[in-house]
Amino acid sequence: MTALENPGLARFNASEDSAAQTALHEVCASAAWVGAILARRPYADVEGLMRTSDTATAGLTAQDLAEAMAGHPPIGRPRPGDPTSSREQRGMAGASEELKAEMLELNLAYQERFGHVFLICATGRTGEQMRDAARERIGNTPEQERETVRTELGRINRIRLARLVEPAEEEEA
């Protein structure tokens, strides 16, 4: 869908740099990623935006990844009043107290091992799936985990970007 056919993308393309920067920072907390997305505006279509996001995510340094991860709350503990983290972590909302306690322990052990929050694209995953992923990934080497985090961050960024440029309801009517 081209920018002419997608009012959400057209709105993003036409927005002031400061407004676009603020919106993109909500997608990903890495200044390098935000700068890369801004530098390529305007986008002819959503797929071009997604390709730029993928390229920018692939090029993030370890420091850039750390900055991006700092913008994510731990799994099972979405930020109060933050509808994005609550929506993305919906799979933990109905989890048993036992599962929530186990996820807290895994989060702490993961953070102690790798020095950062356990990052996973939680959208559409159950609490059990996230727990199982944390159990598996805690055995990764730091290098393996950095690349897994990069992949998960790319998935999160794509989902959030799609929401950012989706047409508003009144535009669809």
N, C-alpha and C positions, 0 to 999 in steps of 0.2 A: 504494500500500500504506500503510495507516494505521499509526500508532504501535502500536496494539493488535495488528496483524498482523505488525509488524516488530520483533522483539526487539532488534535492534541500535539502531534509532531510539529505542525505549523506554529502553534502557540509557543512551543519550546524553542523553535528556531528563531522566533521573533522577540522572545523575551529579552529584557535587559541582561547584560552579563552578570550583574550582581544577583539578580533573581534566579538566573539559570545556575549560577555557582551555588547558591543556597540550596536549590532543589537537588542538584547533583550531589552535594555533600550529604544529603539525607539518603541518597542511594548508596554512596560509598564514602567513607571518611578519609580516604587517601587524597591528599592535595594533588599528587602527581596524576592520579586517575582522573580527578575532576578537571585538571588543566588539559589533559589530553582530549577529553570529550569536548570541552569548550573550544579548543583550538580548531576543531574540524567542523564546527557549525558553519553554515546550515547543512542539515542532512536531507538528502533527496528522498530517503525512505527509512523506515524503521530498521530494516536489515542492515543498512549502512551504519546506523547508530550502534546496532548490536555488534557488528564487526569491529568498529572502533573500540567499543568497550572490551571486547575479547582481546584485541591487540594491546590495549592499555593495561589490562589485568596481567597479561603474559609478561609485560615489561616491568612490572613492579619489582623494586628491590626488596630486600629483607626488611629494611626500615619502612618502606612504603606499605608492605604487607602488615607490619606491626601497627602502623597508623590506621590502616583500614580495620584491623581486628579490634582496635580499641573502641571503635564505634559500635561494637556488637555486645549485647548483654549475654551472660551465660545462659545456656539452654536450661529451661525450667524456671528462669527468673527474668521474664521480660521486664523492661523498664516500666514502672508505673506511669500511666497516662500516655504511653507510646503505642498507638494503634498498630503501627507497622510490626514491632517486635511481638506484640500480642497475637496478631494475625498469623505471622510466620511461625510462631511456636504453638499454634493451636493444638498440635498433637500431644503436647504435655499438659494441656489444660485439664483434661479429665483423667490424668494418670493417678494411680493409687499413691498413697502416702509412701509406701515402700519403694515404688519406682522413683518418685521424686527424691527421696532420701538417697537412693543409689545413684541417681544422676548427679546430685550435689557432690557426693563422694568422688565420682568419676571426674566431674568438672575440676575439683580441687587437685586430684592426682594428675590430671592432664596438665593443668596450669603449672603445677610444680615441675613436671617433666619438661614441658616445652616453653614455659615462660609467657604463655598467652592463653586467651580464652579458647575453648573448644569451639571451632567454627564449623558449622554444617549448614547446608541448605535445608532448613527444617520444613519448608513448605511442602505439605502433602505427606509428611512422614509422621508415623506414630511415635509415641514416647518410647516404646520398645525398640523401634528401629533406630532411633537416635542413641539410645543406651547401647545397643549392640554395636553401632558404629564407633562410639566412644571406646568401648571395650577393645575393639579390634585395632583402632588407630593408636591407642596408647602404646602399642608395641612397635610402632613405626620408628625409624631413625629420624632425627631432626630434619634431614634432607628430604626424606620421603614425605614427612608430614608437611613440610613447607609447600611441596608441590600439590599435595592433597588439599591443603588450605587454599592455595591459588585456584584450584579447580572449583572448590565449593564457593569461594568468593565470586568467581565468574558466573556461576549459576544464580547466586543471590543478586548480583548486579543486573543480570538480564531480566529477572523477574521484576525487580524494582524499577528498572528503566521502562519496561513494558507498561507498568502501572502509571508511570510519570507521563508517558505520551499517549495514553489511551484517551479516546474522545470523551469529553464530559457528557453526562447523561442528557443534558438539554441540547447538546450538539447532535446527538444521535437521532432525536425525534424529527 
